[in-house]
Amino acid sequence: MRMPMSLFAVSALLFVFGLGFVVVGAREARRAPAAAAPLAAAAVPPIASTKQIMQAIVTPTSTAIFQSVQTNVTLKGTEEIFPKTDDEWALLGAQAAALGEAGRLLMAEGHAIDRGDWIKMSQGMIDAAQLTLKAVANKNPEDVLAAGEMVNTSCDNCHERYTRQ
């Protein structure tokens, strides 16, 4: 009689411990996503220098924005220049997007000179690029002109604070 009773006791204990492991496992499974929530981006060393980003991305894209809307007065008359076709608007939008992404690159570890003014000025470039994208979406040359002024201001402020090298 003793054997069946001890077998029953061992089985009951295993059952209770098994339930305990299931409950604890379920609680930990619910906590795991919160603990692993947004994973930090892997530290990836920069490829381009800040100067290269300026030369290869910022200068050509900001120049394209500045030159996309113009009024030229000559002896032959007044010429209004602005994107006219869907392809021209799309190209201007791509240039504005690249300028915004350059602003994000300049905020990244390895490019950010400091975490104060540099970040604010890079954000100013991003904001100007987003304003340009909005003007492009609306196909509004006057808004592109205003956004271009904001791009210019963000560049001037940064170059005034940080000496070009």
C-alpha distance (Angstrom), angle and dihedral (degrees) to the residues before:
residue distance angle dihedral
M1 . . .
R2 3.69 . .
M3 3.80 95.3 .
P4 3.82 96.9 57.9
M5 3.82 90.6 46.9
S6 3.83 93.0 51.2
L7 3.80 90.1 44.8
F8 3.79 88.9 52.0
A9 3.84 91.4 48.6
V10 3.83 92.6 49.8
S11 3.81 91.2 46.5
A12 3.80 91.6 49.2
L13 3.81 91.6 49.4
L14 3.80 92.0 48.5
F15 3.81 89.4 49.4
V16 3.82 92.6 50.6
F17 3.80 93.1 46.1
G18 3.82 90.1 46.9
L19 3.81 90.3 54.1
G20 3.79 89.4 48.7
F21 3.80 91.7 53.3
V22 3.82 91.1 49.0
V23 3.82 92.2 50.9
V24 3.81 93.6 46.3
G25 3.83 91.0 45.4
A26 3.80 91.7 51.1
R27 3.80 91.5 50.9
E28 3.79 92.2 48.8
A29 3.80 91.0 47.7
R30 3.81 89.5 56.1
R31 3.80 91.4 49.6
A32 3.81 96.1 46.2
P33 3.82 97.8 76.1
A34 3.82 91.4 49.5
A35 3.79 91.9 49.7
A36 3.79 92.3 46.1
A37 3.80 93.5 39.8
P38 3.75 116.7 131.7
L39 3.73 105.3 6.4
A40 3.75 113.5 -146.3
A41 3.76 114.4 -110.3
A42 3.74 112.1 -97.7
A43 3.76 112.3 -100.5
V44 3.77 102.9 -104.9
P45 3.77 117.1 -178.0
P46 3.80 114.8 -123.8
I47 3.79 119.0 -103.1
A48 3.80 99.6 -161.9
S49 3.76 127.0 48.8
T50 3.79 119.9 -122.0
K51 3.80 88.6 -106.4
Q52 3.82 90.8 53.1
I53 3.82 91.1 50.5
M54 3.79 88.7 51.4
Q55 3.81 93.1 47.7
A56 3.80 98.4 40.9
I57 3.80 102.7 35.5
V58 3.80 115.6 9.5
T59 3.81 99.5 44.8
P60 3.82 98.4 46.2
T61 3.80 95.5 41.3
S62 3.80 95.4 45.5
T63 3.82 89.9 46.0
A64 3.81 89.7 51.8
I65 3.81 89.9 52.1
F66 3.82 92.0 47.5
Q67 3.78 92.9 48.4
S68 3.80 97.2 42.1
V69 3.80 94.4 82.4
Q70 3.80 119.5 38.3
T71 3.75 142.8 146.6
N72 3.79 111.8 -146.9
V73 3.79 118.8 -169.0
T74 3.80 115.2 -163.3
L75 3.79 137.1 155.8
K76 3.80 87.0 -88.5
G77 3.79 92.1 57.2
T78 3.77 140.4 -97.1
E79 3.78 120.3 -34.3
E80 3.81 120.8 -164.2
I81 3.80 113.3 -154.9
F82 3.81 120.7 -165.5
P83 3.80 136.8 127.6
K84 3.80 109.5 -71.6
T85 3.80 106.9 171.8
D86 3.78 129.7 58.0
D87 3.81 88.6 -114.4
E88 3.83 91.9 54.4
W89 3.80 91.0 49.2
A90 3.82 90.5 47.1
L91 3.81 91.4 51.2
L92 3.80 91.1 50.0
G93 3.81 89.2 49.3
A94 3.81 90.7 51.4
Q95 3.80 90.1 50.9
A96 3.81 91.5 49.8
A97 3.81 90.4 48.8
A98 3.82 90.9 50.3
L99 3.81 89.9 50.5
G100 3.81 90.1 52.3
E101 3.79 91.6 49.0
A102 3.81 89.6 49.5
G103 3.80 87.1 56.5
R104 3.80 88.8 54.4
L105 3.81 90.8 48.8
L106 3.79 90.5 52.0
M107 3.81 89.6 55.5
A108 3.80 92.6 53.4
E109 3.77 125.9 103.7
G110 3.78 108.8 -85.2
H111 3.81 93.5 32.3
A112 3.79 105.1 49.2
I113 3.79 108.1 96.0
D114 3.80 90.5 -162.2
R115 3.79 139.3 -13.1
G116 3.81 94.4 -115.4
D117 3.79 125.0 53.6
W118 3.80 93.9 3.8
I119 3.79 91.5 59.5
K120 3.82 92.2 44.7
M121 3.79 91.9 50.4
S122 3.79 93.1 45.9
Q123 3.80 87.7 51.0
G124 3.81 87.7 51.3
M125 3.80 88.6 57.0
I126 3.80 90.3 49.6
D127 3.82 91.5 48.6
A128 3.82 90.8 50.1
A129 3.80 90.7 49.3
Q130 3.81 90.9 50.3
L131 3.80 90.3 49.8
T132 3.80 88.2 51.9
L133 3.81 90.3 50.2
K134 3.80 89.8 52.6
A135 3.82 90.9 50.3
V136 3.80 89.5 48.8
A137 3.81 91.5 50.1
N138 3.81 88.4 53.4
K139 3.84 91.4 41.9
N140 3.78 88.2 -131.7
P141 3.84 114.5 154.3
E142 3.82 93.4 -169.2
D143 3.80 90.8 55.9
V144 3.81 90.0 47.5
L145 3.80 88.1 53.9
A146 3.83 91.0 50.9
A147 3.82 90.9 46.7
G148 3.81 89.2 49.8
E149 3.79 88.4 56.3
M150 3.80 89.1 52.7
V151 3.83 90.1 49.4
N152 3.80 89.3 50.7
T153 3.80 92.1 48.9
S154 3.81 92.3 50.6
C155 3.81 90.5 50.6
D156 3.81 93.9 45.9
N157 3.81 93.0 48.4
C158 3.78 91.8 51.4
H159 3.80 94.9 45.5
E160 3.79 90.1 48.6
R161 3.82 91.5 53.5
Y162 3.81 98.9 36.4
T163 3.77 119.3 43.9
R164 3.79 114.6 -128.4
Q165 3.77 113.2 -113.9
